[in-house]
Amino acid sequence: MGYFKEICCFVLIAETFIKLCPNEKYEEYLRMITGFICMVLVITPVLLFLKGETTGTMPSLSQFEKELEEVFLESKKQVER
């Protein structure tokens, strides 16, 4: 949920800054820059997840894989009994 809050806060602050900009001719460039930054904010957690790094809020694929393997081994032992 931390990433979602960061993105929302950034968009709110960026839109406020764009609306307060005195010259409308800079609005196009500000929107382009904030769009790039917003894309980076959205892509970063996805890349971290795929890379296997955990941030406390999102489990990594390797952790999920280990847990799935443990559950599979447990169920296999129960079937053998």
ChimeraX attribute file (.defattr): number of C-alpha atoms within 10 A of each C-alpha:
attribute: neighborCount
match mode: 1-to-1
recipient: residues
	/A:1	7
	/A:2	9
	/A:3	13
	/A:4	12
	/A:5	10
	/A:6	14
	/A:7	17
	/A:8	12
	/A:9	12
	/A:10	16
	/A:11	16
	/A:12	12
	/A:13	12
	/A:14	18
	/A:15	15
	/A:16	11
	/A:17	13
	/A:18	19
	/A:19	12
	/A:20	11
	/A:21	13
	/A:22	10
	/A:23	9
	/A:24	12
	/A:25	9
	/A:26	11
	/A:27	16
	/A:28	10
	/A:29	12
	/A:30	17
	/A:31	14
	/A:32	11
	/A:33	13
	/A:34	16
	/A:35	14
	/A:36	12
	/A:37	15
	/A:38	17
	/A:39	12
	/A:40	12
	/A:41	16
	/A:42	15
	/A:43	11
	/A:44	12
	/A:45	17
	/A:46	12
	/A:47	11
	/A:48	14
	/A:49	16
	/A:50	13
	/A:51	12
	/A:52	15
	/A:53	16
	/A:54	16
	/A:55	12
	/A:56	7
	/A:57	9
	/A:58	15
	/A:59	13
	/A:60	17
	/A:61	15
	/A:62	15
	/A:63	13
	/A:64	11
	/A:65	10
	/A:66	11
	/A:67	12
	/A:68	12
	/A:69	12
	/A:70	12
	/A:71	11
	/A:72	12
	/A:73	12
	/A:74	11
	/A:75	11
	/A:76	11
	/A:77	10
	/A:78	9
	/A:79	8
	/A:80	6
	/A:81	5
